[in-house]
Amino acid sequence: MTEELVIEILKEVFYTTFLILLPVLGVALVVGIAISIFQAATSIQEMTLTFVPKILVTTVVVIFMFPWILDKMIAITHKLFSMFPTVIR
């Protein structure tokens, strides 16, 4: 197994991980900013107001995106398993 192959595998895995997490973290960021603006405008400083909506929205996004996430994970797994003969040499 060469150094270039290891770098290529890691690059592909990190890119897939980034691609999977981007929609979930993006939605959580937007909801967090919206709640922060709402809290600043109304002077409500309740801590559960920040966590509960973000958790709920993140859960909904994960459930909605689960088929796509699973497809990406299966694709990278198939690619890694198909590389076994190359890696073993």
N, C-alpha and C positions, 0 to 999 in steps of 0.2 A: 504494500500500500504506500503510495507516494504522498508527499506533502501536498502536492497540487490537488490530489483526489480528496484528501481530508478537508482542505480549504473549500473545495467545491461543495462537498456534502454539508459542511457547516453553514456555508453561505445560503444554500438552498433551504436548510432547516430554519435558519434565522429569518429568512425572507418569508417563508410560509407562516411562521409564528407571528411575525409582524402583520402579515396580511389578515390573519384570523383575528388578532386582537384589535386591529385598528377600528372596525365599526363599533365594537363594544365600548372601548375606551373613549372614542369620539362622542358617542351618545351620552356617556356618563359625564364627560367634560361639559357638553352643552347644557345638560340638565343642572349640573353643579353651578355653572355661571348664571343660569336663569334664576335659580333659587337664591344665589348670593345677591343678585340685583334686587329680587323681591324682598329679601331680608333687609337690605340697606334702605330700600324705599319705605318699608313699613316699621323699621326699628324692632322687628321681632328677632330675638337671638336664641331661639329654641334649637338645641343641637339635633334633636330627632328630625327636625324639618329638613336638615341637609342630608341625613343618611337614608331615611325611609324612601323618599322618591327616587333617589339614585339607585338603591338596591332593587326597587320594583321595576324601574325602567330598564336597568341592566339585565334583570332576569327575563323580561319580555323580549329584549333584543336577542339574548342568547337562545331563547326558545324559538324565536322567529328565524334566526340565522342558523340554527342547528343543522339542517340538511346541507347547507353550503359549507359549513365548518367541517362536518363529517366527510363531505366529498373531498375537500382539500387535504384532510388528514389521511384519508385512504389513499389519495394519489401520491402523497409524499412517502407513505409506508410502502406502497407498491414499487415506487422508484428505488427506495433504499434496499428492499428485498431483491429487486432485479440486479442490483449492483454487487450482491454477494460474491458471484464468481470472479468479478474484477478485483474485489477487495481481498479475497483469499489468496490470489496469486502472488 
